[in-house]
Amino acid sequence: MTKRFSISNYFCTYKAYRAIAIVSYSVYFRSKELYTMDKSAKTVFNFVNLTHPDELKDEETQLRIRRLAMTEFGRTRRKPKTKREKNEIVFEVRQPVATEQPSVPIERFGAGAVDPFSAYPIELDDSSKELISFIFRDNSAHSRQLRGSWYPVGLSDKVSFHNLLSNSRLYMLKELTGSFFRQDDVLSLSHHNSALRLMADKMHDPQQHSTDEMLASISSFMAHHHVLGTFVGWEQHRHALVRVIQLRGGIDRITDENLRITVSWCDLIGSFSQDIPSIVPMPRKWKDDASTPPGSPRPYCHVSLQWKLELPMMLEWITIFDDIAQLISLDRAFRDRDLQRAATSGSWMEPMIFRLLAFRPLTRGTEREDVIEEVCRLGAMLFLAPIWRWLGATPVWTSCISQNLLMVLSNNMVEWGDLKCLLLWTLYFAALEAQEAREKSQFTFMLAVLMNGSYMEDWSELMEIVKGVLWVEQVFANSDDSIRDDVLRILHMQARNAMVDTEDD
């Protein structure tokens, strides 16, 4: 494929070609010698081979090009004039041979910058280009989870695209300030208001009510409210989503896989944040990703064995726990391939969270086994939340889960027996996830009380128990720094108080 550019437009096209990450460039000069007798043409080629456009900045390369250009210019001045320019620079984009460099997958083309060849629903100004670029910038605060699905959906409609830009601004503010804003700023609100106006126009057209674009628009509003953490608005759009799916004739009538995954994702993340069951069924892709290879051995787990000895009739939570333990033992969530899967169509995390949200032990009653299963259900979600973030999902709100856990523990005193390790494991991750100082102090106090009651004097004893239940070193390494000192201070205070009481007696 050969494209011709004159000297005057070279610098304009150079920046566009820089977007192609690993493609070899060959720059050659061509001039035609015209013969006066038979008008035949003879072509002379002078090659200057480059492996990357940055080599054009090299002084020796520039000097060589100038010399070749001046030589050709001088030669052609002695030839008869023609209607066309006698000298032109031709850029030829060639596919590199297999022995040079590995080719870049097509999905990476344009990553990190605005793709000049993509069709956007609106005309981009400078701020919009910056927001789009921020989505793909390495190590930005923007959510990478399922980006391969929700980004194409965001490009499908003006409403969803404006919300995509609004959300990108919220993530940019998070990177600038260190925390998520709970309301729009001027720029994000501007795009969100544009989405609202366009949505109002769409609602007045009955032919639009059951289209893919309508589902994409509603999902984008749900995602926007989730980033802000305003779940009243999320709930309203969720009801609208259900009505549109009913108009479509059911969830299976959504044939676009990216849209199907995005709809489930927007419902799941909001449901997790509020600890309510998801109402949109899992996509088939998620179910497939959550299945383990046939014949995979189950890792030995003393916790699982002890559970089945003490609660042989209560197997729903421990089955989910065993599946999580097996998937982690297979290292499926922590390889490059699995990180890529999480950024495109989803990982095993989504099905596990879906199952935990659907499971409601307290609907059966508040007997000992019901309370233990409910505490462990909440503990499993608090354990998975940091892993979800590590895989690229942000924000992951857990305050509602923490509050529900405090309520269950405060209202139900049960004997844990040999399953006390699960209670310690749950409280550890609850203390890590607690955002409010009051909640954090309550969880650390409970941990200290349990350590004292179990005659633990050293922090390493607690960590040995926690890691023995379920642990991921890549995610949780040094995580205890934020709570260790608080727990030990309470533990030492309890020990001093016990000594004073003993002396008084």
N, C-alpha and C positions, 0 to 999 in steps of 0.2 A: 504494500500500500504506500503510494507516494503522494505527498502533499506539497504544493509549491507556495513559497512565500517570498515576497520581495524584501529587500533590505529594510524598507520603512516599517513593515509590520512584524519584523522578527521579534523585537522585544515584547510586543503585545502577546505573541503566541508562546513565548518561552515559558512564562509562568504556568500556562495551561499544561504544557508537556511535563513540567516538574511533578504533576500529580501522578504520573505513571512511575511507580516505584522502581521496578527493575526491568527496564527495556533498553537495549543498546541502541545508540544513535550513530548513524553514519552521515557525515556532512560532506557533500562533494560539490565541486564547482563544474559547471558545464557551459561550454561556449560552442557556437557553430561556425565553422569556416565555410564561407559561401564561395563557390566557384562561379566565375562569370560566364563560362562557356555552356555547361550543361545544367547549371543551377542545382547540382547535387550537393548534399550536405555531409560533412564529416564531423563526428563528435569526439572531443578530447575530454577525458576525465582526469581530474586531480582530486584524490581522496585525502580527507583528514578524518581519521577514525577516532571516535570518542566512545567511551563506555557510559558517560553520565554528563548531562548538561553543565554541571558545575565545572567541568574541565575547560569550558569556554572562558572561564575567568583566569586561567593560567596565562601568564604573559608570553611565554614561548609559543603556545598554541595560537594566541591572538596575532603574534608577529608573523607566524607561518601563513595564517589565513590572509593577512593583509598582503603579504608578498605574492601569494597565488592570485589574489584578486587583482592586484596591480599588473601582474604579468599578463593575465587574461585580458584585462582592460586595454593594455597597450597593444596586444596582438589584434584585438577586434577593431581598434581604431584604424588599423591599416586595411580593414576589410570593408566592402560596400555596406552602406546602411541598410537596415531592414526595418519593418514596421514594429517589430517586437523588440523588447529590450534584449540586448546581446548578452547580458550577464544577469544571472539570477542564482540565488541560493536555493537549493532544493533539500528539504529535510526528508529523509526516508526512515520511517519507523520499521525496524526489522525485528522479528521474533528471535531472541537469542538462541544459540544452539544449546543442546542439552548439556554439553560439557562445561559451559560457562557458569551459569547461575540458575538456580531453580526458579521456575515460573511462579508468579504470585497468583493465588486463587482470585477469580473474578470478583468474588464478594468483598475482597479487600480494596478494590479499585475505588479511589475517592475517599477512603477512610482517613479521618483526621482533618478533612477540609471539605468545603462545599463542592460537590461533584458538578463540574461545569456542564456535563451532558445529561443531568437528571432534569426531568420535567416537574417543576414545583407547582402546587395549586395556585399560588399567588406570586406576584412579582416581588423578589427579595430586595429589601434595602440593606444598608450596611449592618444595621443592628440584627436583622433577621439572619444574615449570613453568619454573623458571629455566633448567634444562638445555635444554628445548625452545626457549625464547626465544633462548638463546645460538646455536643452530644457524642461526637466520635473522637474527641481528644483523649489521648492516653492519660490514664490516672485522673481524669476529671471526676467531680463528685456525682456526675449523672449516673442514673441506674443503667447497668449493662444487662440486667436480667431480661431475657426474652427480647432484646433489642432487634434481633433479626425478624421478629414477628410484628411488634408494635410499631416499628418505624415505617415499614411499608404501608401499614394500615393508616398511619398518620399522614402519609403522602397521598392517600386516596381521595381526600375530600378537604375542602377549604375549612370547614368547621374543625375537624380533627387536627388539621395542620396548625391552625391558630392556637389550639390548646397545646399542641406539641411544643410550639415556640414559647407559650406561657410557662409550661412546665420546665423547659430548659432554663428559662430565666430564674425560676425558683431554685433549681439545682445550682445555678451559678452563684446565687446569693448565699446558698449553703456553703459553698466553697470559700466565699469571701469572708463570711462571718463565723463559720464553724458550727452552725446549727441551722435547722430548717426554720424558715419563716412560717408563721401560722396565718399570714394574710399576704395578698398580692402587693407588689410594689407598683409603681406607675407603668413600667414596661410590661410586666406580666399581666396586669389588669387590663391594659390596652388590648392585648391579644385575646384575653379571655372575653372581654366585652365584644370584640369583633366576632368571636365564635358564637356568643349569645345572639347577636343580631342576625347572623346567617342562619342559626338554628331556628329562629322565629320564622324566617322566610321559608325554611324547609318544612316546618310544621304546617304551614298554610297550603301545602301541595299534597293532596292525599296520595298521589302516585309515589311520593318519596317515603311514605310512612313505614314500609316494610323492606326497604332496600338495604344493601350492604353498607351504603354510605351513611344511612341513618344509624345502623348498629355501630359503625365506626365512630360517629359523632357522639353518641351516648356514652360509649366506652371511654372516649377521650375526656368527657366531663367527669366520669367516675375516677379516672386516673388523676385528674387535676385536684379534685377534692381529697383524694387519698394523700397526695403529696402535702397538701395544706393541713391534713389531719382534721378536716371539717366533715364529719360523717353524717350530719343531717342532710347536707346537699348530696353526698354519696348515696344515701338511702333513697332519696327522691329519684335520682337517675337510675338506680337499680330497679325500682318499680317500673319505670319507663322501659328499661331493657327487657323486662319480663313480658310486657305488653307487646313489644315489637316482635319478640321471638314467637309469641303466640300467633301474631298476625302472619308470620312466616310459615306457620305450620309445624313448629318445633325446632329444637336446636340442631337436629340432624339435617335440616334444610340449608344450613350454612355450609356451603361447599368450599369456600376459600379457607385454606388451612391457617394462614396467618391471622385472618379475622376470627376464626373459630378459637384459636389459642388466646388471642388478645381478649376476647369476650370473657373466657374463663379466668384469665389472669386478673382482669380488673375486678371481677367478682371475688376472687380468692383473696387478694391482698387486702381488700376492705373487710372481708369476713374475718380474716385472721386478726386484723387490728382491733376488732370488736368482739372477738371470740364468739362468733355465731356461725352456724352451719352455712356452707356455700350452697347456693341454689342452682348453679349452672353445673351440669355434669362434667366430669373430666373428659378432655379430648383423648382420642385413642392414642395419640402420640405420647401423652403423659403416662398412660397405663403401660405402654410398651417400655418406656424408659425406667419404670419402677420395678420391672420384673428382673429377677436375677437369672443368670445363665442356668440352664437345666443341669441338675446334678451337683450344683454348688454346695459344698459342705457348710453346715451351720457352725459358726465359731463357738467354742465352749464358753458358756456364760453362767457363772454360779448364781447370779441374780435371777436369771430366768428359771433355773432349776429350783431355787428356793421359793420363788413365787408359785410355781406349780405344785410344790409340796404344801404350802400354806393355803393357797386359794385355787384349788384344782378346778373349780367350776367357773372361775372368772378369767377367761382367756382372751378377751378382746383386746385389752390394752397390751398385754404381754406379747400378743402376736404382732402388733404394730412395732413394739419395742424390738422384738427379734428381727423383724424385717429391716429396721433402721440399723441395728448392729451388724447384720450381714452385709448390707450395702456399704457401710463404712469400712468393714473389714476387707471388702473387695477393692477398696480405694477408688471406687467409681466416681466419687464427687471431687476428687482432688488431683486428677490428672489433667493435662492440657486439653485432651479430647473432651473431658467432662465439663471443663470450664467453657469450652466452645459450645457444647450442647446447651448449657445453661443460658448462654447469651443468644441462642437462636430459637429453640423450640421448647426448652424446659429440661429440668433434671429430675432426679428421683425425689427431690424436696417437695415439689408441688403435690404429688399423690400422697405422700406421708402426711402433709399438713391437712390436705382434704379429708383424710380418714380421721385424723385427730379432732377436727372440727365437727365431723358428723357424729362422733362417739360422745354420748352424754350419760355418764354413769348415774348422776344424781336424779335422773328422771325415774329411776327404779326405786329410789328411796335414799335414806341416809344411814344405812347400816355400815358397819366397819369396812367391809369390802368395797362398798360403793364410794365411801369417802377416800379410801386409799387409791382406788382407780382414778378418781377425779383429780386428786393431788398429783398423781403421776402423769395424767394426761396434760395438765397445765405445765408440769415440770418438763415434759418432753418438748412442748412448744417453746418454752424459754430456752431450752438447750439448742433447738434447731434455729432459733432466730439469728444468733451470731453467724451460724454456718450459711444461712440464707444471704446475709449481708456479704460474707466472704465470697460467695458466688456471684455477687454483683447486684443484689436487690437492695434498693434504698428508696424511701425510708421503710424500715420495718418497725412499726409501732407495737409496743408490748405492754403499755401501761394498763390497759384493760385486763390483760391476762394476769398481771401482777396483782391488781386489785381483787380479781376473782379468787386468786390463790389465798390472799390474806383473809378474805371473807370465809372461805372454806375452813382454813386452819383455826380461825378465831371462833367459829361457831360449832366446830366438831372436834372434840377431843377423843382420839381413838388410840388404841395400843398397836404399835407397829411391829413389835416383836423382832424377828430376824430380818424384816424388811426395812429396818430403820435406815439402812444405807441408801435406800431410794428417797427417803425424806431428806437426808443430808444432801444428796445429789440435787434434789429439787431446790432446796433453800440456797445452795451455792449459786446456781444459775439465776435464781430469782434475785439474789443480792447483786449479781453482776448486771442484770438488766434493769434494776430499779433506777428510775430517773429522778424521782422526788426524794429529798433527804429523809422525810418521815418514813416512807416505805423502805428505803435502804436501811435505816436504823432498825426497823422492826425485823427485817430479815437477818441482819447481822446479829441482832440480839437473840433470835431463835437459834441461829447456828451456835452461838456461844453457849446457850443453855444446854443444847444437845451435846456439845463437846464436853461440857462439864459433867453432864449426867452419864456420859460414856467413859469418863475418867481419861480424857485426852488432854495431854499437857502441851503437846507440840503440834504446830501447824501441819507438819509433814504427815501426821497421822490422818488428819482430815483429808488432805489431798490424795493420799493413797486410797482411801475409801471412794472418793469422788471419781478418780480416774479408773477405779476398778469397776464402776457401773458402766459408764460410757463416756468416752473422751476423744477429742481430735486435737492432736498436738499442734498441727499447722494453724489451727484457728485459735486455740485457747492458751497457747504458750504465754506464760507470765501474766495471765489474766487475773490471777489472785492478788496482784499488787494493789488493786483498788479496794480490796475488802479485808485483806489479811490483818493489817494494823488495827482496824476497827474491831474485828472479832477478838483478837488477842487482848486488846485493851479491856474489853468487856469481860473476857475470861479472867484476866488478872484481878479485875475489880471484884468479881464474884468470889475469887479465891481469898482476897483480903477480907471481904465481908464475912466469909465463912470462918476465918481465923479469929476475927474479933468476936463473933458470936460464941465460938468455942471458949475463948478466954473469959468472956462474961459469965458463961455457965460455970 
